[in-house]
Amino acid sequence: MSAGEAFRRAFDVSRETVERLETHVALLSKWNPRINLVAASTLAEVWSRHVADSAQLWPLRPAGARLWLDLGSGAGFPGLVVAALAAEGAPDLRVRLVESDARKAAFLATVAREADLPAEVLVERWQRLPPQAADVVSARALAPLAELLMAAEKHRRPGGTGLFPKGETVHKELAEASVRWRFDHKLTPSRTEPRAAILEIGAIERV
């Protein structure tokens, strides 16, 4: 069984969605030697290490979400994976990818175009963007939680959600962030990494 087929069965998606993701993976393999989008050692496990790891955020989105803002999108994880899932599963949802590195942004735009994804790319730092009023703000391996809370405070709409995959340091980051912030949160165990979790952020207030 191919990695794409295994993913299709695990996440119950269509073959069309898998084809979009296969386009992403193929372009990642082509571009990665030139601009180092992901660690080369992870390419052999790209479907589990990156694609599935990103896809597990999808069920955590709020009902009726219309705008998903992904910060520091880099290689498109989770943003482009979310866009591939949205293309069929939530056609009213748009994904906005924020990436300050122009070369990585060009990669993201190429995948979005060739895979026909409902995504747009902003070549900018999130700190310099005007508030985006997003339903979901996500970021993967971008910054400590305290900084991500600042981003969520700025760019979420009222009642929106922050979705941040975190590794084994998640409890340390929660403790450090609580010095400066009060925030509602929920931890969902990762399906792909035993010691990792997805941090779902609700209401946020500065201490």
C-alpha positions as CSV (number, residue, x, y, z in Angstrom):
1,M,0.0,0.0,0.0
2,S,1.3,3.4,-0.9
3,A,1.8,6.1,1.7
4,G,-0.9,8.2,0.0
5,E,-3.4,5.3,0.1
6,A,-2.5,4.7,3.8
7,F,-3.2,8.3,4.5
8,R,-6.5,8.2,2.6
9,R,-7.7,5.4,4.7
10,A,-6.5,6.8,8.0
11,F,-8.1,10.2,7.5
12,D,-11.1,9.1,5.4
13,V,-10.4,11.5,2.5
14,S,-11.0,11.1,-1.3
15,R,-8.5,10.1,-3.9
16,E,-8.8,13.7,-5.3
17,T,-7.6,15.0,-1.9
18,V,-4.7,12.6,-1.9
19,E,-3.7,13.6,-5.4
20,R,-3.5,17.2,-4.3
21,L,-1.3,16.2,-1.4
22,E,0.8,14.1,-3.7
23,T,1.4,17.2,-5.8
24,H,2.6,19.0,-2.7
25,V,4.9,16.1,-1.7
26,A,6.4,15.8,-5.3
27,L,7.1,19.6,-5.4
28,L,8.6,19.5,-1.9
29,S,11.0,16.7,-3.0
30,K,12.0,18.8,-6.1
31,W,12.5,22.1,-4.3
32,N,13.9,20.9,-1.0
33,P,17.6,20.5,-2.2
34,R,17.6,24.1,-3.2
35,I,15.9,26.0,-0.4
36,N,15.9,23.5,2.5
37,L,12.1,23.5,3.3
38,V,12.3,20.5,5.7
39,A,15.1,18.4,7.1
40,A,16.3,16.1,4.3
41,S,16.2,13.2,6.7
42,T,12.4,13.5,7.1
43,L,11.6,13.3,3.4
44,A,11.4,9.5,3.4
45,E,8.7,9.8,6.1
46,V,7.0,12.9,4.7
47,W,3.5,11.4,4.9
48,S,3.7,10.6,8.6
49,R,6.1,13.2,9.8
50,H,4.6,16.2,8.0
51,V,1.3,15.4,6.1
52,A,-0.5,13.3,8.7
53,D,0.9,15.5,11.5
54,S,-0.7,18.5,9.8
55,A,-3.9,16.8,8.9
56,Q,-4.8,16.1,12.5
57,L,-5.5,19.8,13.1
58,W,-8.3,19.7,10.6
59,P,-11.0,18.2,12.8
60,L,-10.3,20.8,15.5
61,R,-11.4,23.8,13.5
62,P,-14.5,25.6,14.7
63,A,-17.8,24.9,12.8
64,G,-18.4,27.3,10.0
65,A,-14.8,28.6,9.8
66,R,-14.2,30.8,6.8
67,L,-10.6,31.9,7.2
68,W,-7.6,29.9,8.4
69,L,-4.4,31.8,8.9
70,D,-1.2,29.8,9.0
71,L,1.9,31.6,10.3
72,G,5.4,30.8,9.2
73,S,4.1,28.4,6.6
74,G,7.5,27.3,5.3
75,A,7.0,24.0,3.5
76,G,3.2,24.3,3.8
77,F,2.7,22.3,7.0
78,P,0.0,22.6,8.2
79,G,-1.3,25.3,5.9
80,L,-1.2,23.6,2.5
81,V,-2.4,20.3,3.9
82,V,-5.4,22.2,5.5
83,A,-6.1,23.8,2.1
84,A,-6.1,20.4,0.4
85,L,-8.6,19.1,2.9
86,A,-10.7,22.2,2.6
87,A,-10.9,22.0,-1.2
88,E,-13.3,19.1,-0.8
89,G,-14.4,19.1,2.8
90,A,-15.1,22.8,3.4
91,P,-15.3,24.7,0.1
92,D,-16.2,28.0,1.8
93,L,-12.9,28.0,3.8
94,R,-9.9,30.0,2.6
95,V,-6.4,29.4,3.8
96,R,-4.0,32.3,4.1
97,L,-0.3,31.4,4.4
98,V,2.1,33.9,5.9
99,E,5.7,33.4,5.1
100,S,8.5,36.1,5.2
101,D,11.1,34.1,3.2
102,A,10.4,35.0,-0.5
103,R,11.8,31.7,-1.7
104,K,9.6,29.6,0.5
105,A,6.6,31.8,-0.4
106,A,7.3,31.1,-4.0
107,F,7.2,27.4,-3.2
108,L,3.9,27.8,-1.4
109,A,2.4,29.7,-4.3
110,T,3.6,27.1,-6.8
111,V,2.0,24.2,-4.8
112,A,-1.3,26.2,-4.3
113,R,-1.5,26.8,-8.1
114,E,-0.5,23.4,-9.3
115,A,-2.7,21.5,-6.8
116,D,-5.6,23.9,-7.3
117,L,-5.8,24.8,-3.6
118,P,-8.0,27.4,-1.9
119,A,-4.9,29.2,-0.6
120,E,-3.2,32.6,-0.9
121,V,0.3,33.5,0.2
122,L,1.4,36.7,2.0
123,V,5.1,37.4,1.9
124,E,5.4,39.2,5.2
125,R,6.1,38.7,8.9
126,W,2.9,38.2,11.0
127,Q,4.0,41.1,13.2
128,R,3.7,43.6,10.4
129,L,0.3,42.4,9.1
130,P,-2.9,44.3,10.0
131,P,-5.3,42.2,12.1
132,Q,-6.7,39.3,9.9
133,A,-9.8,38.4,11.9
134,A,-9.2,34.7,11.2
135,D,-11.4,31.9,12.5
136,V,-8.2,29.8,13.1
137,V,-4.7,30.8,13.6
138,S,-2.1,28.0,13.3
139,A,1.7,27.7,13.4
140,R,3.9,24.6,13.5
141,A,7.4,24.8,14.8
142,L,7.5,28.6,14.6
143,A,7.9,30.1,18.1
144,P,7.3,29.5,21.8
145,L,3.8,29.6,23.0
146,A,4.0,33.0,24.6
147,E,4.8,34.5,21.2
148,L,2.1,32.5,19.5
149,L,-0.5,33.8,22.0
150,M,0.5,37.3,20.9
151,A,-0.1,36.4,17.3
152,A,-3.4,34.8,18.1
153,E,-4.5,37.8,20.1
154,K,-3.8,40.1,17.1
155,H,-5.1,38.0,14.3
156,R,-8.0,35.9,15.5
157,R,-11.6,37.1,15.3
158,P,-13.5,37.1,18.6
159,G,-14.3,33.5,19.5
160,G,-11.7,32.2,17.1
161,T,-9.3,29.3,17.8
162,G,-5.5,28.9,18.0
163,L,-4.1,25.5,16.9
164,F,-0.5,24.9,17.7
165,P,1.2,21.5,17.5
166,K,3.8,21.2,20.2
167,G,6.3,18.5,21.2
168,E,7.4,17.2,24.6
169,T,8.1,20.7,25.8
170,V,4.4,21.7,25.7
171,H,3.9,21.7,29.5
172,K,7.0,23.8,30.0
173,E,5.7,26.3,27.4
174,L,2.3,26.4,29.1
175,A,4.0,27.3,32.4
176,E,6.2,30.0,30.9
177,A,3.3,31.5,28.9
178,S,1.1,31.7,32.0
179,V,3.4,34.2,33.5
180,R,2.2,36.8,31.0
181,W,-1.1,35.4,29.8
182,R,-4.3,33.9,31.0
183,F,-5.8,31.6,28.4
184,D,-8.2,28.7,27.9
185,H,-6.6,25.7,26.4
186,K,-7.1,22.1,25.6
187,L,-4.5,19.5,24.8
188,T,-5.2,16.8,22.2
189,P,-2.7,14.0,22.0
190,S,-0.9,13.7,18.7
191,R,-1.7,10.8,16.4
192,T,1.8,10.8,15.0
193,E,4.2,11.6,17.8
194,P,3.7,9.8,21.2
195,R,5.0,12.7,23.3
196,A,3.5,15.5,21.3
197,A,0.1,17.3,21.4
198,I,-2.0,19.8,19.6
199,L,-2.6,22.9,21.8
200,E,-6.1,24.3,21.2
201,I,-6.3,27.9,22.5
202,G,-9.6,29.7,23.4
203,A,-10.0,32.9,25.2
204,I,-6.8,35.0,25.8
205,E,-6.1,37.8,28.2
206,R,-2.9,39.5,29.2
207,V,-1.9,39.3,32.8
